[in-house]
């Protein structure tokens, strides 16, 4: 494979060091995607180093689709990047039978659902459809709260972690945090107190990031010190109780005939 070296225009400072590099838009987009991937890996590593309690949170895109009424098996299959025939083969079942499960025409046997859960690397509970509208809303609120927790951990890791300070990564993470917090605040009035502290801290972070980006040279270090003070405050100590979820009846898989 032949590699092509690209020479991009550079803007140098008074000391001869490169301050800026002009790149084509396509290269810039590719760099942004790569930076996002690296950022997610670093944040995940920092989270693992800090330790966590309980099962991993359900990805927001999965939680929202299931909450909107889509079949959990199909949602998780597509999230894992599997075709229906690939999942059917891996779970030792027929493709038509899987289709009937995904369309709600049939309930899978316990053995079948356990095999599907194993292939998709999820629990049986993750494949259970929501019980009703109120349960759907409760699950959505729980998913938003999980997302807020994850974004808070990510902001703390970006600001206090060992990696180089990146104002763009902080801005993107805080913007997502604000979006989830505003949505949850509208759905859960009882969350006003702790969400208010988080939103106030997020606004302060975005103000500092604006200042840092408006004067790149000599500002980032001072901004990082001030950001460390913010994320060390009470607003970023998630102490709120988890959203209340109505007690739901135990989900039992109705056994079917052995023929699949």
Helices and strands as residue ranges (DSSP letters): E 9-12, E 18-22, H 25-50, H 60-67, H 72-79, H 84-90, H 95-102, H 110-120, G 125-127, H 133-160, H 167-187, G 189-191, H 192-214, H 220-231, G 234-236
